[in-house]
């Protein structure tokens, strides 16, 4: 069985973000990237499927990124993915176009399962998986917290606001991973070294026959002031005065 | 009169008996040699050891640890005493037997009669008899004590039938030895029989029950043979029973164990060649590690001290070593990882080194753990919070993953010179990640920097150029991440011509002292308590004065046990220190070493809770610490127990004193 795991690179959430001079996007000049944590969970789940239910599974990590994005695919390879495909593309894409590119890849590779993060921690769009299923005409199971193989399909536990919803789906399908699906393994340096021997296939949107057509345009971006000023007050009266001064209460 | 004093060797035994005796001796030694050879073959499965033996150290180790039994410490004083009795008793009886055989062969070589000994006579004989009779009692006493202990022990003590046989044969050998002596006294009418005082007592007893010249020969003959057969059986069984530890111990002690806190470096090339890292299979241990498995007699001193075991984690250093030993012995062993040793067991270790330190025979349980962890890391078998910390060290150079530019946040409002501001500094103040990013520990760095400035020390900090030492990464088994971080730091040190480093973190201290020289980073590294102590001695600073509130001091493992620094922090603290039961080099771990700092344990499962209780039981109002990890663990532990006593670094207490007057 073939499993495709789309992997997005996202800015390392621990660093301080700055805006570009035009304030149209974040400044990518000195930005470091990591593999989207939800996608890492998807990679881990694919590895577990290979370790338990489907020992013959072949796991292919796919990323749409500039050439440097290869580093984050290496993380997926170091974790244990069999091979990787990089769709080289420099500009930011909206989820619809990401889904179109992924659909083109999937039509070529013909996997039985697409496992991906429910969202990326940069824009938190939470749309790509759903768009992809729609474009492929496949069933989808989003926010998965447990995946089980039954007969010819999957039994997926979905985390919803109302509780755990258990659904059964046939294959092929798109499944998006939620936080509690698993804890991804650590890709240590030796495994990254070993991963260097694995191949990363390169392609472009043009080769896939997809011309990105933006549906969403980013007009501006601003940083949220997260500075907190702490002050110790002695009495409740003083607290009230301070809050009134700050116009928090009337 | 003493000239006639002796006894006949092989008295009452004919030529046939002697021939049978020698035949049995050959068989028994043969079995012994074969038994030892089998063990050696097991050890030889390991990676070859090319490190030469330092004979002087080897001799000294064997003299102090084995012969003088000086390494028997820990919370088992009675067992230690019994072991000394048994060991010294056995040793002296063994030497006595050797002396008798030397006498016998040299007399025979010189063509002397059996009744005309070479040296086994006169004053020598008097001393010999008194000594052997005394030490025989010691051996019997020791064996009886161990038997009593075994009878009373709970299920935590491993019981094998062989253990009882060993004790029984030691007792039988001791007691029948005295019987034979008593019978010999009757048979030979030895002059001055009182020198063999125990045997003489038995001779009186035997005489009282009717043993006399007429019937003594046959009884003596029978008992002598019984004693000999048991002795030969015992020798043959030695390499197959628990006493084999004595044989392996000689080898273990001859190969001097590494200093505490030092780890074996792995070369990148080696890994690229084999594609494997650490120990995934038994034969990836070194030969010395395997032979040390046999030196373990399962005494449990390590388990008594293990902080993870105390906290109920699935780790006992004793069981770990015994399980590895079982794995080595087994013809069809189960998998080393997962089956023989669980990952949970390996991750429970804080590498506090208490087990390494206490083992009388140089077994290093924690070193097996770090070797085995390296394999787990190589295979990606680490998840959750600690894995995230390693990832963050990898990409940001600190376990919190925070930007290097923020490394000076702690110094806000203070005038702290960086290596760029003050390139001609004498001392580099190594701040470490905790003080750079943890709000509470920042105050420690602020205290140290202010004290250094007050004493007009020409110092500087690396600021944004500093990276994690990689200490915890290395002890978690991530050797490559460690080597990468070490290489970066060493390059930075070279660039700024660093010679002397002062740090408030014992983990950084140990890494800079013991890890970095393996990669050509040689510096003079001192702990802030040592450095501040020098400044106090030079009258540039004041030590913390006698405080109205009582203080206890918690020794960090890597400062006290591993690097032996126990006096320097105490010299800075008030004299009315309330010591905890476990202090100095016998300190107990806070639970954060060996990468445990990065594990998310619920408060009630945390390692080091016992230590918190111990600190609270002193009724001190302040717990002084000298390690950022201890600071965090003790603070959190005390908060979890809803107590309000303060936890402060030694430097913070000093700053109070130096600012107040």
Interface residues (C-beta under 8 A of the other chain):
Chain A: X12 X14 X15 X16 X32 X34 X78 X79 X80 X183 X184 X185 X186 X187 X188 X189 X190 X191 X193 X194
Chain B: X271 X272 X275 X277 X377 X378 X379 X380 X381 X382 X383 X384 X387 X390 X391 X392 X394 X395 X396 X400 X401 X402 X403 X405 X406 X478 X480 X481 X484
